[in-house]
């Protein structure tokens, strides 16, 4: 047995070593339990807000119905198409949403529709994607507080996980149904965390995936590349520096190619989403204008004043801490898109746009706190940020969960759900925007708007204004027009009417987009953007 290994006697660990190992193991188990609890909390709160919005008929065709139709198309191995979006905005038949926004990450949700073909699948998936960020945020906190006392690191991770889990941007986005930000949040966090861990290859992979969440995410990746390159250079990490430089160049290039070539190639009209008329008629005109009169940037950024209130709320909810870290540079392109925009939808803090910022701002705030050497100063800033973010979360989400009236449809909306059940499967429908998502899984539905579409069924309110009509009177006129041209009243109750087309006579003004249709943009109602918190 000459090749046998020599016998090495084993001895029990000394009591001190055994105690240390047991303590480390128990701490790891306790840490895992806290992380799991915070992850579950994030999922439950976000899912509850989304399902509350669904139950109360606040999740509408724009935008839950649009994303539901798009992911359902992916589930059938087709390009993402949405009749709700296409017909209302006059896009040609068969237009792919990839010509509207670059969001191929949505295809990852298609398998879920093989299990449950329902819009609520998106609500739950978004809650799960947001919740997946909790353990990542906790790791980011531990990176930020490297070298601190174990107790400080533990508390930093726990509080960071809590602030993230109940972050008002996530609550807002959950309450508003579903958007592509569901992917942008975890992808951004994973990109940032892998960079802090010096896993540069993995950081680059998550950066690439982030570019598939929306066309402007390449700008965030480019800014991250600059930050990563500088940090890696200072640390003497050649691989990190090279990775950062590649991302700094590739990120903006991807956005430029997607916006300038891919979206138009998919049928997207040039300049469709250009919302910067105060700077110029198009990007080239805006650049020339800014170079010759740079002060117009400041003028556009502060007009109207609600834009300043928006910035104050976004940064103030974390006690201005994000401004102390270079990571804040990643938020600059996203904030610039909003403060320079002419679109009033970009100014309030009750939409999903702030969720794109949340991973960046929270990471920057943690890095700022981690660099403070005075423990008392860290405690004061942390308590202030916790108090402000908690107050914002209470105002913009948590209070809704404890209000019984927010779990039920308002009296004007309740009949819509009843009427929707009377529409037969497979029918073509023009539906009130409020109830459209209840019909997407089993009918060919578009929203009722300013143009009759000749659908088999029309479901509309006549006592309360609904998007996109300008007045209740317009809705009543639509019903009268249809009743006079081939429709009969199938059901009516409490200001809601369901019409059925029984005679295919021509309807004055009826129109469906054709191959040569010219897409139109939405006219924003006058009351949008005047109030920071107006829902």
PLY file of the C-alpha trace (Angstrom):
ply
format ascii 1.0
element vertex 535
property float x
property float y
property float z
element edge 534
property int vertex1
property int vertex2
end_header
0.00 0.00 0.00
2.83 2.33 -0.81
0.53 4.88 -2.38
-1.73 5.14 0.64
-2.01 8.53 2.24
-0.48 8.85 5.68
-2.91 8.74 8.58
-3.46 12.19 10.08
-5.16 12.13 13.42
-7.94 14.64 13.91
-8.45 16.65 17.04
-11.53 18.54 18.12
-11.37 22.25 17.65
-10.39 24.20 20.70
-13.42 25.61 22.50
-12.65 29.16 21.38
-12.48 28.12 17.71
-15.65 26.06 18.06
-17.46 29.00 19.61
-16.24 31.36 16.88
-17.36 28.98 14.14
-20.74 28.54 15.77
-21.12 32.29 16.18
-20.20 32.92 12.55
-22.66 30.26 11.41
-25.46 31.63 13.55
-24.79 35.16 12.33
-24.88 33.98 8.73
-28.17 32.19 9.34
-29.62 35.22 11.11
-28.44 37.49 8.28
-30.05 35.20 5.72
-33.32 35.24 7.63
-33.37 39.03 7.79
-32.59 39.26 4.09
-35.34 36.76 3.28
-37.81 38.67 5.45
-37.02 41.96 3.71
-37.27 40.33 0.30
-40.66 38.89 1.20
-41.75 42.28 2.53
-40.84 43.99 -0.73
-42.67 41.41 -2.80
-45.80 41.44 -0.66
-46.09 45.23 -0.53
-45.45 45.72 -4.26
-47.76 42.86 -5.21
-50.46 44.15 -2.85
-50.34 47.62 -4.38
-50.49 46.22 -7.90
-53.37 43.88 -7.11
-55.15 46.65 -5.21
-54.92 48.80 -8.32
-56.28 45.91 -10.40
-59.15 45.21 -8.00
-60.13 48.88 -7.83
-60.01 49.25 -11.65
-57.14 51.70 -11.55
-54.81 49.56 -13.70
-55.82 50.66 -17.17
-55.34 49.89 -20.85
-52.59 52.52 -20.91
-50.27 50.94 -19.89
-51.03 47.55 -18.30
-53.20 46.47 -21.23
-50.49 47.41 -23.72
-47.76 45.41 -21.98
-50.14 42.49 -21.45
-50.87 42.30 -25.19
-47.17 42.61 -25.98
-46.02 39.82 -23.67
-48.90 37.61 -24.81
-47.62 38.04 -28.37
-44.15 37.00 -27.23
-45.73 33.96 -25.56
-47.14 33.00 -28.96
-43.64 33.39 -30.44
-44.61 36.57 -32.28
-43.26 40.10 -32.26
-44.73 42.22 -29.45
-47.87 43.90 -30.74
-50.58 45.83 -28.93
-53.86 46.74 -30.65
-54.55 49.16 -27.80
-51.40 51.14 -28.56
-51.45 50.73 -32.31
-55.06 51.67 -33.02
-55.27 54.59 -30.60
-52.06 56.17 -31.89
-52.79 55.30 -35.53
-49.85 52.98 -36.10
-50.14 50.70 -39.16
-51.60 47.19 -38.67
-49.08 44.71 -37.32
-46.80 47.43 -35.95
-44.37 45.99 -33.40
-43.84 47.72 -30.09
-40.11 47.36 -30.73
-40.63 50.27 -33.11
-42.04 52.25 -30.19
-39.59 51.41 -27.39
-36.61 49.04 -27.34
-37.70 46.59 -24.64
-36.69 43.06 -25.72
-36.24 42.12 -22.05
-40.03 41.75 -21.92
-39.67 38.48 -23.84
-38.24 36.93 -20.66
-41.74 37.04 -19.18
-43.35 35.06 -22.02
-42.99 31.64 -20.34
-45.06 32.91 -17.40
-48.00 33.33 -19.77
-47.82 29.64 -20.58
-48.67 29.07 -16.93
-51.21 31.86 -16.39
-52.42 33.96 -19.30
-53.58 37.00 -17.36
-52.48 40.65 -16.93
-51.99 40.02 -13.22
-49.05 37.84 -14.18
-47.19 41.05 -15.02
-48.13 42.64 -11.69
-46.74 39.68 -9.75
-43.67 39.39 -11.99
-42.84 43.05 -11.44
-43.16 42.62 -7.68
-40.81 39.63 -7.85
-38.26 41.54 -9.95
-38.31 44.45 -7.52
-37.97 42.07 -4.57
-34.97 40.40 -6.23
-33.11 43.67 -5.66
-33.26 43.40 -1.86
-30.34 40.97 -1.39
-28.35 42.92 -3.98
-28.88 46.20 -2.11
-27.77 44.50 1.11
-24.55 43.40 -0.60
-24.03 46.93 -1.92
-24.36 48.24 1.64
-21.74 45.77 2.86
-19.41 46.90 0.07
-19.99 50.53 0.99
-19.20 49.89 4.66
-16.19 47.64 4.13
-13.83 48.04 7.08
-16.50 49.23 9.48
-17.40 47.37 12.66
-19.50 44.24 12.07
-22.45 45.74 13.93
-22.35 48.84 11.72
-22.15 46.72 8.55
-25.08 44.60 9.68
-27.24 47.59 10.49
-26.31 49.29 7.23
-27.34 46.21 5.24
-30.61 45.84 7.12
-31.61 49.49 6.86
-30.58 49.66 3.20
-32.72 46.60 2.48
-35.66 48.15 4.32
-35.39 51.55 2.60
-35.14 49.86 -0.78
-37.99 47.42 -0.12
-40.36 50.24 0.85
-38.94 52.78 -1.57
-41.59 55.17 -2.80
-40.52 54.85 -6.46
-41.12 51.09 -6.34
-44.48 51.58 -4.63
-45.55 54.12 -7.24
-44.53 51.88 -10.11
-46.35 48.91 -8.56
-49.53 50.91 -8.10
-49.40 52.07 -11.74
-49.60 48.55 -13.13
-46.55 47.37 -15.06
-43.71 48.98 -17.03
-40.32 48.04 -18.45
-38.69 49.51 -15.34
-39.39 46.13 -13.72
-36.23 44.87 -15.44
-34.22 48.07 -15.24
-34.24 48.07 -11.42
-32.62 44.66 -10.76
-30.32 44.92 -13.79
-28.99 48.28 -12.59
-28.44 47.00 -9.06
-26.61 43.89 -10.25
-24.40 45.96 -12.55
-23.46 48.28 -9.69
-22.92 45.51 -7.15
-20.73 43.40 -9.42
-18.61 46.46 -10.12
-18.15 47.11 -6.39
-17.17 43.44 -5.97
-14.56 43.88 -8.74
-16.30 41.22 -10.84
-15.92 43.27 -13.95
-16.99 40.67 -16.49
-20.25 40.08 -14.65
-20.79 43.84 -14.35
-20.43 44.13 -18.13
-22.97 41.34 -18.68
-25.55 43.06 -16.48
-24.80 46.35 -18.23
-25.55 44.70 -21.56
-28.81 43.29 -20.21
-29.73 46.72 -18.87
-29.57 48.06 -22.43
-32.40 45.66 -23.33
-34.77 47.23 -20.78
-35.24 50.52 -22.64
-33.47 52.45 -25.36
-32.05 55.17 -23.10
-30.43 52.77 -20.62
-27.29 52.86 -22.74
-26.73 56.39 -21.44
-26.80 55.06 -17.88
-24.33 52.33 -18.87
-22.04 54.93 -20.45
-22.03 57.04 -17.28
-21.36 53.93 -15.22
-18.44 53.05 -17.46
-16.79 56.38 -16.68
-17.25 55.92 -12.94
-15.98 52.33 -13.10
-12.94 53.25 -15.18
-11.85 56.01 -12.76
-12.36 53.83 -9.69
-10.55 50.87 -11.20
-7.66 53.10 -12.31
-7.24 54.44 -8.78
-7.32 50.89 -7.41
-4.78 49.69 -9.98
-7.24 47.25 -11.61
-6.38 47.18 -15.29
-9.27 44.85 -16.16
-11.75 47.14 -14.43
-10.36 50.19 -16.16
-10.61 48.52 -19.56
-14.14 47.31 -18.84
-15.17 50.79 -17.77
-13.78 52.40 -20.90
-15.56 49.86 -23.11
-18.86 50.49 -21.34
-18.36 54.26 -21.51
-18.15 54.01 -25.29
-20.49 51.09 -25.95
-23.42 52.27 -23.81
-24.12 55.56 -25.65
-23.32 53.86 -28.96
-25.99 51.22 -28.30
-28.55 53.90 -27.48
-27.60 55.86 -30.59
-27.90 52.80 -32.85
-31.19 51.71 -31.30
-32.77 55.17 -31.46
-31.29 56.18 -34.79
-31.54 52.90 -36.70
-33.28 49.97 -35.00
-36.50 51.69 -33.89
-37.00 53.37 -37.30
-36.23 50.03 -38.97
-39.07 48.50 -36.94
-41.44 51.18 -38.20
-41.02 53.81 -35.52
-41.59 57.31 -36.89
-38.58 59.62 -36.67
-38.81 62.08 -33.80
-42.04 60.56 -32.46
-40.94 60.94 -28.84
-39.00 64.17 -29.24
-40.24 66.20 -26.26
-37.68 68.99 -26.19
-39.21 71.68 -28.38
-37.94 74.39 -26.03
-34.41 73.39 -27.03
-34.96 72.75 -30.72
-37.09 71.07 -33.34
-34.87 67.97 -33.43
-31.60 66.75 -31.82
-29.41 68.58 -34.34
-31.31 71.81 -33.98
-31.23 71.50 -30.18
-27.47 70.94 -30.14
-26.86 73.99 -32.32
-29.19 76.04 -30.15
-27.48 74.97 -26.92
-24.00 75.68 -28.32
-24.98 79.19 -29.35
-27.21 79.97 -26.33
-26.30 77.60 -23.47
-28.47 79.50 -20.99
-31.57 77.96 -22.56
-30.70 74.75 -20.69
-31.20 76.49 -17.36
-34.34 78.18 -18.61
-35.83 74.87 -19.77
-34.81 73.11 -16.53
-36.68 75.51 -14.25
-39.77 76.17 -16.38
-42.29 75.40 -15.04
-41.27 75.46 -11.40
-42.74 72.01 -10.74
-39.50 70.65 -12.22
-37.55 72.13 -9.30
-40.04 70.60 -6.89
-39.50 67.25 -8.62
-35.73 67.43 -8.12
-36.16 68.53 -4.51
-38.45 65.59 -3.79
-36.30 62.98 -5.56
-33.03 64.05 -3.90
-34.54 65.23 -0.63
-36.18 61.89 0.10
-32.65 60.55 0.68
-31.44 63.69 2.50
-29.32 64.77 -0.51
-26.90 61.92 0.21
-26.72 60.72 -3.43
-24.96 63.94 -4.37
-21.92 62.84 -2.36
-21.02 59.91 -4.61
-19.76 59.70 -8.21
-22.43 57.05 -8.79
-24.93 59.93 -8.92
-23.52 60.60 -12.40
-25.60 57.65 -13.64
-28.79 59.50 -12.70
-27.89 62.64 -14.63
-29.07 61.43 -18.10
-32.39 60.25 -16.66
-32.98 63.46 -14.75
-31.97 65.54 -17.77
-34.54 63.72 -19.90
-37.22 64.88 -17.49
-36.21 68.41 -16.55
-35.62 69.44 -20.17
-38.79 67.74 -21.37
-41.88 69.59 -22.58
-44.07 66.58 -21.71
-45.92 67.27 -18.42
-46.14 63.52 -17.72
-42.41 63.58 -16.93
-42.63 66.10 -14.09
-44.73 64.62 -11.25
-43.36 61.96 -8.89
-46.36 59.63 -9.06
-45.43 57.76 -12.26
-42.96 54.93 -12.88
-40.09 57.12 -14.07
-38.55 57.51 -10.61
-38.08 53.75 -10.28
-35.36 53.93 -12.95
-33.49 56.27 -10.59
-34.04 54.41 -7.33
-31.19 51.83 -7.58
-28.74 54.58 -8.57
-29.76 57.05 -5.86
-29.81 54.48 -3.08
-26.41 53.07 -4.05
-24.95 56.58 -4.19
-26.44 57.39 -0.78
-24.92 54.25 0.75
-21.51 55.05 -0.73
-21.67 58.57 0.70
-22.53 57.25 4.16
-19.81 54.61 3.94
-17.14 57.26 3.38
-18.07 59.27 6.45
-15.63 58.59 9.27
-17.55 60.19 12.12
-19.90 57.52 13.46
-22.27 60.07 14.97
-22.47 61.90 11.65
-23.25 58.63 9.87
-26.02 57.93 12.36
-27.59 61.38 11.96
-27.55 61.33 8.18
-28.84 57.75 8.09
-31.71 58.52 10.47
-32.61 61.62 8.46
-32.63 59.71 5.18
-34.63 56.89 6.75
-37.21 59.31 8.13
-37.59 61.21 4.85
-37.79 58.12 2.65
-40.29 56.51 5.04
-42.46 59.61 4.98
-42.38 59.65 1.17
-43.28 55.94 1.08
-46.19 56.55 3.44
-47.54 59.40 1.31
-47.05 57.68 -2.05
-48.00 54.10 -1.36
-48.21 52.57 2.08
-51.20 54.66 3.15
-53.20 53.28 0.21
-52.92 49.73 1.53
-54.71 50.54 4.79
-57.57 52.48 3.19
-60.54 50.15 2.57
-62.01 52.48 -0.07
-58.90 52.01 -2.23
-59.52 48.27 -2.42
-62.87 48.71 -4.15
-63.83 50.27 -7.48
-65.44 53.67 -7.21
-69.22 53.69 -7.92
-68.70 54.97 -11.47
-66.23 52.15 -12.29
-67.99 49.20 -10.67
-70.51 48.65 -13.52
-67.66 48.43 -16.02
-66.46 45.15 -14.56
-69.99 43.73 -14.64
-70.50 44.76 -18.26
-67.11 43.39 -19.33
-68.20 39.90 -18.28
-71.10 40.10 -20.74
-68.78 40.50 -23.74
-68.32 37.12 -25.48
-64.90 35.58 -25.99
-63.20 36.40 -29.28
-65.26 39.52 -29.93
-63.85 42.83 -31.14
-64.34 45.49 -28.47
-63.90 49.21 -27.96
-63.67 49.51 -24.19
-63.34 52.24 -21.63
-59.62 52.57 -20.91
-60.36 51.76 -17.27
-61.65 48.26 -17.96
-59.62 47.34 -21.05
-57.14 45.06 -19.18
-60.08 42.88 -18.07
-60.69 42.00 -21.73
-57.20 41.62 -23.24
-56.85 37.91 -22.46
-60.03 36.81 -24.27
-61.06 39.48 -26.79
-59.58 41.71 -29.49
-59.83 44.94 -27.52
-58.83 48.54 -28.18
-59.70 51.55 -26.05
-62.65 53.74 -26.96
-61.29 57.08 -28.15
-62.17 60.03 -30.36
-62.64 57.86 -33.47
-65.21 55.07 -33.89
-63.54 51.78 -34.84
-66.57 49.69 -35.83
-66.07 46.99 -33.16
-68.71 44.36 -32.39
-69.09 45.70 -28.86
-68.57 49.12 -27.29
-68.32 49.58 -23.51
-68.25 53.15 -22.27
-69.21 55.42 -19.37
-71.52 58.35 -19.97
-71.46 60.12 -16.59
-67.71 60.32 -15.81
-64.89 61.40 -18.11
-62.49 58.69 -19.17
-59.15 58.85 -20.98
-58.68 59.96 -23.74
-61.97 61.83 -24.15
-61.86 65.55 -23.40
-65.33 65.65 -21.80
-68.27 63.52 -20.71
-70.31 65.18 -23.43
-68.01 63.65 -26.07
-68.66 60.21 -24.60
-72.43 60.74 -24.66
-72.26 61.92 -28.25
-70.35 58.76 -29.18
-73.05 56.57 -27.67
-75.81 58.51 -29.49
-73.90 58.25 -32.78
-73.53 54.48 -32.48
-77.15 53.93 -31.45
-78.19 55.78 -34.61
-75.89 53.70 -36.83
-76.35 49.99 -36.27
-75.79 49.50 -32.54
-78.31 48.44 -29.94
-78.14 48.82 -26.19
-77.29 45.44 -24.65
-76.89 46.59 -21.05
-76.95 49.82 -19.07
-76.50 50.64 -15.38
-75.31 53.58 -13.31
-73.84 55.61 -16.16
-72.24 52.68 -18.00
-73.56 51.38 -21.32
-72.69 48.27 -23.32
-73.55 48.48 -27.02
-73.73 45.61 -29.52
-73.46 46.12 -33.27
-76.44 44.40 -34.86
-76.52 46.17 -38.25
-73.26 46.83 -40.18
-74.32 50.18 -41.56
-71.57 52.75 -42.15
-70.63 54.82 -39.11
-69.75 58.46 -39.79
-66.09 59.09 -39.00
-65.30 55.42 -38.37
-61.70 54.52 -39.13
-59.11 51.80 -38.48
-55.41 52.50 -39.17
-54.21 51.20 -42.52
-50.78 50.51 -44.03
-50.26 54.21 -44.78
-51.42 55.51 -41.38
-49.48 58.37 -39.85
-48.92 57.86 -36.10
-50.16 60.64 -33.85
-49.05 61.67 -30.39
-51.28 61.97 -27.38
-52.61 65.40 -26.43
-51.75 65.80 -22.74
-54.66 67.06 -20.59
-54.17 70.52 -19.10
-54.25 69.31 -15.49
-51.25 66.95 -15.93
-47.95 68.20 -14.53
-49.34 71.11 -12.52
-49.13 69.18 -9.24
-46.21 67.07 -8.08
-48.45 64.49 -6.40
-51.59 64.57 -8.54
-52.78 61.07 -9.46
0 1
1 2
2 3
3 4
4 5
5 6
6 7
7 8
8 9
9 10
10 11
11 12
12 13
13 14
14 15
15 16
16 17
17 18
18 19
19 20
20 21
21 22
22 23
23 24
24 25
25 26
26 27
27 28
28 29
29 30
30 31
31 32
32 33
33 34
34 35
35 36
36 37
37 38
38 39
39 40
40 41
41 42
42 43
43 44
44 45
45 46
46 47
47 48
48 49
49 50
50 51
51 52
52 53
53 54
54 55
55 56
56 57
57 58
58 59
59 60
60 61
61 62
62 63
63 64
64 65
65 66
66 67
67 68
68 69
69 70
70 71
71 72
72 73
73 74
74 75
75 76
76 77
77 78
78 79
79 80
80 81
81 82
82 83
83 84
84 85
85 86
86 87
87 88
88 89
89 90
90 91
91 92
92 93
93 94
94 95
95 96
96 97
97 98
98 99
99 100
100 101
101 102
102 103
103 104
104 105
105 106
106 107
107 108
108 109
109 110
110 111
111 112
112 113
113 114
114 115
115 116
116 117
117 118
118 119
119 120
120 121
121 122
122 123
123 124
124 125
125 126
126 127
127 128
128 129
129 130
130 131
131 132
132 133
133 134
134 135
135 136
136 137
137 138
138 139
139 140
140 141
141 142
142 143
143 144
144 145
145 146
146 147
147 148
148 149
149 150
150 151
151 152
152 153
153 154
154 155
155 156
156 157
157 158
158 159
159 160
160 161
161 162
162 163
163 164
164 165
165 166
166 167
167 168
168 169
169 170
170 171
171 172
172 173
173 174
174 175
175 176
176 177
177 178
178 179
179 180
180 181
181 182
182 183
183 184
184 185
185 186
186 187
187 188
188 189
189 190
190 191
191 192
192 193
193 194
194 195
195 196
196 197
197 198
198 199
199 200
200 201
201 202
202 203
203 204
204 205
205 206
206 207
207 208
208 209
209 210
210 211
211 212
212 213
213 214
214 215
215 216
216 217
217 218
218 219
219 220
220 221
221 222
222 223
223 224
224 225
225 226
226 227
227 228
228 229
229 230
230 231
231 232
232 233
233 234
234 235
235 236
236 237
237 238
238 239
239 240
240 241
241 242
242 243
243 244
244 245
245 246
246 247
247 248
248 249
249 250
250 251
251 252
252 253
253 254
254 255
255 256
256 257
257 258
258 259
259 260
260 261
261 262
262 263
263 264
264 265
265 266
266 267
267 268
268 269
269 270
270 271
271 272
272 273
273 274
274 275
275 276
276 277
277 278
278 279
279 280
280 281
281 282
282 283
283 284
284 285
285 286
286 287
287 288
288 289
289 290
290 291
291 292
292 293
293 294
294 295
295 296
296 297
297 298
298 299
299 300
300 301
301 302
302 303
303 304
304 305
305 306
306 307
307 308
308 309
309 310
310 311
311 312
312 313
313 314
314 315
315 316
316 317
317 318
318 319
319 320
320 321
321 322
322 323
323 324
324 325
325 326
326 327
327 328
328 329
329 330
330 331
331 332
332 333
333 334
334 335
335 336
336 337
337 338
338 339
339 340
340 341
341 342
342 343
343 344
344 345
345 346
346 347
347 348
348 349
349 350
350 351
351 352
352 353
353 354
354 355
355 356
356 357
357 358
358 359
359 360
360 361
361 362
362 363
363 364
364 365
365 366
366 367
367 368
368 369
369 370
370 371
371 372
372 373
373 374
374 375
375 376
376 377
377 378
378 379
379 380
380 381
381 382
382 383
383 384
384 385
385 386
386 387
387 388
388 389
389 390
390 391
391 392
392 393
393 394
394 395
395 396
396 397
397 398
398 399
399 400
400 401
401 402
402 403
403 404
404 405
405 406
406 407
407 408
408 409
409 410
410 411
411 412
412 413
413 414
414 415
415 416
416 417
417 418
418 419
419 420
420 421
421 422
422 423
423 424
424 425
425 426
426 427
427 428
428 429
429 430
430 431
431 432
432 433
433 434
434 435
435 436
436 437
437 438
438 439
439 440
440 441
441 442
442 443
443 444
444 445
445 446
446 447
447 448
448 449
449 450
450 451
451 452
452 453
453 454
454 455
455 456
456 457
457 458
458 459
459 460
460 461
461 462
462 463
463 464
464 465
465 466
466 467
467 468
468 469
469 470
470 471
471 472
472 473
473 474
474 475
475 476
476 477
477 478
478 479
479 480
480 481
481 482
482 483
483 484
484 485
485 486
486 487
487 488
488 489
489 490
490 491
491 492
492 493
493 494
494 495
495 496
496 497
497 498
498 499
499 500
500 501
501 502
502 503
503 504
504 505
505 506
506 507
507 508
508 509
509 510
510 511
511 512
512 513
513 514
514 515
515 516
516 517
517 518
518 519
519 520
520 521
521 522
522 523
523 524
524 525
525 526
526 527
527 528
528 529
529 530
530 531
531 532
532 533
533 534
